[in-house]
Amino acid sequence: MSFNLGKQGFGLMNLTWRPKVTPDEQAFAVIKKAIDLGATFLNSGEFYGVDPPEANLLLLNRFFTKYPELASKTVLSVKGAMDNKTLAPKGTPEGIRESVDNILKALGGTKKLDLFECARVDKTVPIETTMATLGELIKEGKVGGISLSEVGPETIRRAAAAHKIEAVEVEFSLWSLEARELGVLQTCGELGIPVVAYSPLGRGFLTGSVKSRADIPAGDMRLIMERFSEENFPINLKLVDELHKIAAEKGVAPSHLALAWIKKNEQYIPGLKIVPIPGGTTVAQVEENFAAYPELTDAEYERLETVLKTFEVKGGRYFARAASHLWG
């Protein structure tokens, strides 16, 4: 089975994994607008909520109950197999099966689990064991295909040798270049595996919608991320200012510049297909993120690359406990 991820997908996390959960009426309108504008790929997580952790999946259950005709028109990828409290991966066969069953229960039969991905690699379990378990679940009809999340090149190669991999999800944006620097994008291009780029707009930072820590609501996870600290925030704003200047000169929104840069990488890395998945909690945000935007010229791309080479982003992508599980 092949899965059509489209040119750009939609990340669902912010609808539920935040201090104030988006009301159903608003969330439904947002998801439907994204699908109407071409988002055939939806990205969710077993733990994208607080009370309960499965809030995102339960939202999808209600959405597809109301719009059952949209279930077959979308590819749903869900991250799981991770302890909600400790953030420790649960990559054992038992942990994966428990996670998949929990996801299917939350979806309630309203939507197939098209792609399942372990949110992080369990370093205590060989990736071949994880692939074998997921292969069994595919044969059992519980899972459609396998995706990987936050993995390094060696793990991608080992996983792909054990089973077909439908996608690799990593953070990639103008202020998160590690996937390219570590060779993840290049490896996926070589193996013909699509890359799903999450947080392509830097969790709102690159768009200019977050100009200070005061703009971030209490309880928001960004407040404990190093890049958004009191010390690093004003330094990183200098990158945003430069990007906004270039966007203004081109006559596009900063979000469009950021997304166009991501897509432009396809032309420089052989075989690469990259699918950004910006999120949003309002229809207006979705309309902006999915509006048609011009491709970057080679000269514009090189100008942005020069900016990135001369600016060092301050602070890691995650806090220490979460960072220990990156690039598994």
Sequence and secondary structure as in RCSB ss.txt:
>XXXX:A:sequence
MSFNLGKQGFGLMNLTWRPKVTPDEQAFAVIKKAIDLGATFLNSGEFYGVDPPEANLLLLNRFFTKYPELASKTV
LSVKGAMDNKTLAPKGTPEGIRESVDNILKALGGTKKLDLFECARVDKTVPIETTMATLGELIKEGKVGGISLSE
VGPETIRRAAAAHKIEAVEVEFSLWSLEARELGVLQTCGELGIPVVAYSPLGRGFLTGSVKSRADIPAGDMRLIM
ERFSEENFPINLKLVDELHKIAAEKGVAPSHLALAWIKKNEQYIPGLKIVPIPGGTTVAQVEENFAAYPELTDAE
YERLETVLKTFEVKGGRYFARAASHLWG
>XXXX:A:secstr
      S  EE GGGTSSSS   HHHHHHHHHHHHHTT  EEEEETT  SSSTTHHHHHHHHHHHH GGGGGG E
EEEEE B TTT  B  SHHHHHHHHHHHHHHHTTSS   EEEESS  TTS HHHHHHHHHHHHHTTS SEEEEES
  HHHHHHHHHHS   EEEEE BTTB HHHHTTHHHHHHHHT  EEEESTTGGGTTTTS  SGGGS TT GGGGS
GGGSTTTHHHHHHHHHHHHHHHHHHTS HHHHHHHHHHHGGGTSTT  EEE    SSHHHHHHHHS      HHH
HHHHHHHHHH    S SS HHHHTTTT 
